[in-house]
């Protein structure tokens, strides 16, 4: 996933959609990404059979530079017709219409621009 990252203000940004059986899989993915890349901003949409969610997590260095996962999750959730929020380092958002995940990277770029 890190190989597909794009840059935002000097930080790598991962915007990935994964198909899961258990939404907790997204949490495990972002936790591992944070270990590997402390500068990173990580957005993982977990598309499940019954429910889809977006998990947002920040590496330690991204957090120290002032990024806020809760604000980013709210911005993503708003674009997906749902709510979102959480802590500064880890947050989540709902997904009402999983078809909107087709261009997930564009949604992430819009949230970062807010």
C-alpha positions in Angstrom: 0.0 0.0 0.0 2.9 2.4 0.7 4.1 2.0 -2.9 0.9 3.6 -4.1 1.1 6.6 -1.8 0.9 10.2 -3.0 2.6 13.1 -1.3 0.8 15.9 0.7 2.9 18.6 2.3 5.9 16.3 2.5 4.0 13.3 3.9 3.1 10.1 2.1 -0.6 9.6 1.9 -2.1 6.1 1.5 -5.7 6.0 0.2 -6.8 2.4 -0.2 -10.0 0.4 -0.5 -9.9 -3.1 0.8 -12.5 -5.8 0.8 -13.0 -7.3 4.2 -15.0 -9.8 6.2 -14.3 -8.0 9.4 -14.1 -4.1 9.6 -11.4 -4.6 12.3 -9.0 -5.7 9.5 -8.7 -2.0 8.5 -7.6 -1.1 12.0 -4.9 -3.7 11.8 -3.8 -2.5 8.4 -3.4 1.2 9.5 -1.7 0.2 12.7 0.9 -1.6 10.6 1.3 1.3 8.2 1.9 3.7 11.1 4.7 1.4 12.4 6.3 1.4 8.9 5.9 5.1 8.1 5.8 7.6 10.9 5.3 10.6 8.5 2.3 9.1 6.9 -1.4 9.8 6.7 -3.4 6.7 6.2 -7.0 6.4 4.8 -8.3 2.8 4.5 -11.8 2.2 3.3 -13.0 -1.3 4.4 -15.7 -2.5 2.1 -17.7 -5.3 3.7 -20.7 -7.4 2.7 -23.0 -5.5 5.0 -21.2 -2.4 6.0 -18.4 -0.2 4.8 -16.2 2.1 6.9 -13.3 4.4 6.5 -10.4 4.3 9.0 -8.0 7.3 9.2 -4.8 7.1 11.1 -1.7 9.3 11.4 1.9 8.5 11.9 3.7 10.1 14.9 5.4 12.7 12.8 2.3 13.7 10.9 0.5 14.1 14.2 3.3 16.3 15.5 3.0 18.5 12.5 -0.6 19.3 13.4 -2.6 16.8 11.3 -5.9 15.7 12.9 -7.4 12.3 12.0 -10.8 13.3 13.6 -11.2 16.3 11.3 -10.1 14.3 8.3 -12.6 11.6 9.1 -15.4 14.1 9.4 -14.5 15.5 6.0 -14.5 12.1 4.4 -17.7 11.1 6.1 -19.4 14.2 4.9 -18.5 13.4 1.3 -19.8 9.9 1.8 -23.1 11.1 3.2 -22.3 9.9 6.7 -20.7 11.0 9.9 -17.1 10.7 11.1 -14.7 11.7 13.9 -12.4 10.4 16.5 -9.1 11.2 18.1 -6.3 13.3 16.6 -4.3 10.2 15.8 -7.1 7.7 14.9 -10.6 8.1 13.6 -13.3 6.6 11.5 -16.2 7.5 9.2 -19.3 5.8 7.9 -20.1 5.0 4.3 -23.7 5.2 3.2 -23.0 4.5 -0.5 -20.0 2.2 -1.2 -20.2 3.1 -4.9 -18.7 6.5 -3.9 -15.5 4.7 -2.9 -14.7 4.2 -6.6 -12.5 7.3 -6.6 -11.4 7.1 -3.0 -8.1 9.0 -3.7 -10.1 12.0 -4.9 -12.2 12.0 -1.8 -9.0 11.9 0.4 -7.4 14.7 -1.6 -10.6 16.8 -1.1 -10.5 16.2 2.6 -6.9 17.2 2.8 -7.6 20.4 1.0 -10.3 21.5 3.5 
